[in-house]
Amino acid sequence: MKIARAAMEAVKAHGAEGYPHEICGILVGPRGTRTATEAKRAGNIIVERARDRYEIDPRDHIRIQREADADGQDIVGYYHSHPDHPAQASRFDAERAWSGYVYLIVSVANGEAVDANAFTAEKDGGPFHPEALEVV
């Protein structure tokens, strides 16, 4: 997958701002591509386990989907942070994944984004496989 530098920087900034909780959002880009040109912030509706869980607010998901449709774009993937943990997919992450999308995870250590990796699901619910990530 390709991601615009500005979109990657936006994901990292969101992760740093949300520390020590997990943040989440949606990656959008031109229809028919695997290129994320924008990172759209979404609310994490998990409260009690926000340090190690996320769930995108469904209202944000619908809003972002509508905005993307209106702009002739698609949702190409999703992102979230791992506070004080590696940018590696957990079993929880994989079990909630849909095939056909890229999942970007950014590691945030002590409030600073330090690493990012992308994954795709073989089928809905995983397993995950690493996805090459190119910042353009």
C-alpha positions as CSV (number, residue, x, y, z in Angstrom):
1,M,0.0,0.0,0.0
2,K,1.0,3.6,-0.6
3,I,0.3,6.4,1.8
4,A,0.8,10.1,1.2
5,R,3.4,11.6,3.5
6,A,0.9,14.1,4.9
7,A,-1.5,11.2,5.7
8,M,1.2,9.3,7.5
9,E,2.2,12.4,9.5
10,A,-1.5,12.9,10.4
11,V,-1.7,9.4,11.7
12,K,1.5,9.8,13.8
13,A,0.3,13.2,15.2
14,H,-3.1,11.7,16.1
15,G,-1.3,8.8,17.9
16,A,0.9,11.1,19.8
17,E,-2.0,13.4,20.8
18,G,-4.1,10.5,22.0
19,Y,-1.4,8.9,24.1
20,P,-1.6,7.0,26.4
21,H,-4.9,5.7,24.8
22,E,-5.4,4.0,21.5
23,I,-6.7,6.3,18.7
24,C,-8.3,5.2,15.5
25,G,-9.3,6.5,12.1
26,I,-10.0,5.7,8.5
27,L,-7.7,6.0,5.5
28,V,-9.2,7.2,2.2
29,G,-7.9,7.5,-1.3
30,P,-8.8,7.5,-5.0
31,R,-11.3,4.8,-6.1
32,G,-9.7,1.6,-7.3
33,T,-6.3,2.3,-5.8
34,R,-4.4,1.1,-2.7
35,T,-3.2,4.6,-2.0
36,A,-4.2,6.5,1.1
37,T,-4.2,10.2,0.5
38,E,-6.0,11.2,3.7
39,A,-6.2,10.0,7.3
40,K,-9.6,10.8,8.8
41,R,-9.8,10.8,12.6
42,A,-12.6,8.8,14.2
43,G,-13.6,8.5,17.8
44,N,-12.7,5.4,19.9
45,I,-15.8,4.3,21.7
46,I,-14.0,1.9,24.0
47,V,-13.6,3.6,27.4
48,E,-12.7,1.0,30.0
49,R,-9.8,-0.5,28.0
50,A,-8.8,2.5,25.9
51,R,-5.1,1.8,26.5
52,D,-5.2,-1.5,24.6
53,R,-8.5,-1.6,22.6
54,Y,-10.3,0.5,20.0
55,E,-13.5,0.5,18.2
56,I,-14.4,3.1,15.6
57,D,-17.4,5.2,16.5
58,P,-20.1,4.0,13.9
59,R,-21.3,7.5,13.4
60,D,-17.8,8.6,12.4
61,H,-17.5,5.6,10.1
62,I,-20.8,6.5,8.3
63,R,-19.8,10.2,8.1
64,I,-16.4,9.4,6.6
65,Q,-17.9,6.9,4.2
66,R,-20.4,9.5,3.0
67,E,-17.6,12.2,2.6
68,A,-15.5,9.8,0.7
69,D,-18.4,8.9,-1.6
70,A,-19.2,12.5,-2.2
71,D,-15.5,13.2,-3.1
72,G,-15.2,10.2,-5.4
73,Q,-12.9,8.3,-3.0
74,D,-13.0,5.0,-1.2
75,I,-12.1,3.8,2.2
76,V,-8.8,1.9,1.6
77,G,-8.1,1.1,5.2
78,Y,-8.1,1.8,8.9
79,Y,-5.5,2.9,11.4
80,H,-5.0,2.8,15.1
81,S,-2.2,3.2,17.6
82,H,-0.5,0.9,20.1
83,P,0.6,2.9,23.1
84,D,3.9,1.6,24.5
85,H,3.7,-1.5,22.3
86,P,5.1,-2.5,19.0
87,A,3.3,-1.7,15.7
88,Q,2.4,-5.4,15.3
89,A,-1.2,-6.7,14.9
90,S,-2.7,-8.4,18.0
91,R,-5.1,-11.3,17.8
92,F,-7.8,-8.9,18.8
93,D,-7.0,-6.7,15.8
94,A,-7.0,-9.6,13.4
95,E,-10.3,-11.1,14.7
96,R,-12.1,-7.8,13.9
97,A,-10.5,-7.2,10.5
98,W,-12.3,-7.3,7.2
99,S,-10.5,-8.6,4.1
100,G,-9.9,-6.1,1.3
101,Y,-8.7,-3.3,3.6
102,V,-5.3,-2.3,4.9
103,Y,-4.8,-1.9,8.6
104,L,-2.1,0.6,9.7
105,I,-0.8,0.4,13.2
106,V,1.4,3.1,14.7
107,S,3.5,2.4,17.8
108,V,3.6,5.3,20.2
109,A,6.2,5.2,23.0
110,N,6.1,7.8,25.7
111,G,3.9,10.1,23.6
112,E,6.0,9.9,20.4
113,A,5.2,7.9,17.3
114,V,8.2,5.6,16.7
115,D,7.1,3.0,14.1
116,A,4.3,2.0,11.8
117,N,3.4,-1.2,10.0
118,A,0.6,-2.3,7.7
119,F,-1.4,-5.5,7.5
120,T,-4.1,-7.1,5.4
121,A,-6.5,-9.8,6.4
122,E,-6.6,-13.0,4.4
123,K,-10.4,-13.2,5.1
124,D,-12.8,-11.5,7.5
125,G,-11.5,-12.2,11.0
126,G,-7.9,-12.8,9.9
127,P,-5.3,-14.0,9.9
128,F,-3.2,-10.9,9.2
129,H,-0.3,-10.7,6.8
130,P,2.2,-7.9,6.6
131,E,1.6,-5.4,3.8
132,A,4.4,-3.4,2.3
133,L,4.1,0.2,3.2
134,E,5.4,3.0,1.0
135,V,5.3,6.6,2.0
136,V,4.9,8.8,-1.1
